[in-house]
Amino acid sequence: MFGYVVRRLFNLVPTFLGATFLAFLVAQLVPGDFLAQRALEPNVRPETIQRLREQFGLDQPWPVQYVRWLGSLLQGDLGLSFSSNQPVWDLIAAPIRNSMVLVVASLVLLYALAIPLGVFSAVRQYSWADQIVSAVAYFGLAIPNFFFAQVLILGLFLLRGFTRDAFGFNELLLPVAQMTSSDFSDLNAWGRFLDVAHHTILPAFVVATSGVAGFTRVLRAQMIEYLSSDFIRTARAKGLGRRSITYKHALRPAVIPFVAGIGGILPTLIGGAGLVEIVVSWPGITPTLLAAIARQDIYVVLGLVVVTTLLLMIGNLISDLLLAAVDPRIRYD
């Protein structure tokens, strides 16, 4: 297993280089650059533009710029932001952490809801409960995340109007914007944790919805197939209980596709969280990336590409290792 992990880590190098080179090339194909926009400002002198162009290395051919950026990256330096003149990592560290808070909460909700619902629906096939779960799953697959977030926000405001008229309670049940409250800096550590958790409930639920719907449908189909297989009939003939057959003999092989898909979950959840972050003003990766693209701040864009690429590669590696752990037919020695 150790040898396999080492080989996979070496194999990640060309993948990483290819992804960053492609991102750099696409960024160079966009007409103009950050300094071309600054040059249009009447109070900026041409000498200043030329000095900045030399400082950022934009006067060099783009292959030279890429090699210089890659050399800095190998030393742990993601470059300098054109717009703020600050290290890129200082600008993207907080948005990455904020997005990871949202994604991890969504991931926990995804598995906490999808696996019980899939098993529940499979063992009650064609019952009214199965029909309700299937209908909710289809609804979750059909509705876009950003629209579902707006629907929930509207519902919370309507609920506040009802509670205000009926009980004089004029507070929203859940925060609908931002990641923290206005008095966040006055709270202690536990209060800050609870405040962030309170703000995370709505966007994390929205981001997890489409994943829950899809995973529930897949797990239901897998469970139904395994529950009708020969080895399950043999287990029933030996007198094993229903709970043991369902959760020990049928669920374990049924979750293998889930494990195999873990590699794509993190990038998928981050992508799915993008529009939700904009709807609820969550200070995450997507608003930062869109602002950097609009300013043509190329090193900030590349810094975020590096992070998402690493997440994808690490996720795939973890997926392969977990697949070997749950499937006895797979060995990497």
Salt bridges, closest charged atoms under 4 A:
ASP33 OD2 - ARG53 NH1 2.91
GLU41 OE1 - ARG38 NE 3.51
ASP130 OD2 - ARG220 NH2 2.76
ASP165 OD1 - ARG164 NE 3.95
ASP195 OD1 - HIS199 ND1 3.70
ASP230 OD1 - ARG233 NH2 2.35
ASP320 OD2 - ARG8 NH1 2.14
ASP327 OD2 - ARG329 NH2 2.96
